[in-house]
Amino acid sequence: MVPGVVACHFLAPHHFVTTLLATTLANAGGYTASVVPTRVTLAQNEGFVIEGAFGNPAGCAKGNAIFVRTDHPQYKVLYATAVGAVFAKQRIYAFINNCASSIWYGSSLNALDVGGAFATDAP
């Protein structure tokens, strides 16, 4: 090394792609556990929250809850399915890829948005 010269190290192209992919996957979210929900709460005019032992696939401030905002295009269908799952003791799960803040809950929750998925599961 030459005195007074700062060394620069560049990643080989394949290392850059690997690093980029790992960073992207780390924030990609994932599936919740398939569980019977314990409660569905209307969160004022924000949307509704499904509670249960879902885990925390997006790494939000509050886990074990799925937040669906009122502006979700399938809001009514998702709400009816969630409430039905509570009464029928039907397992549900979701693919979550981000967090959303809720004033009612005072923290960020796993958010089911148009990039996610929602399904019932066999009992």
Order of alpha helices (4+ residues) and beta strands (2+ residues): alpha-beta-beta-beta-beta-alpha-beta-beta-beta-beta
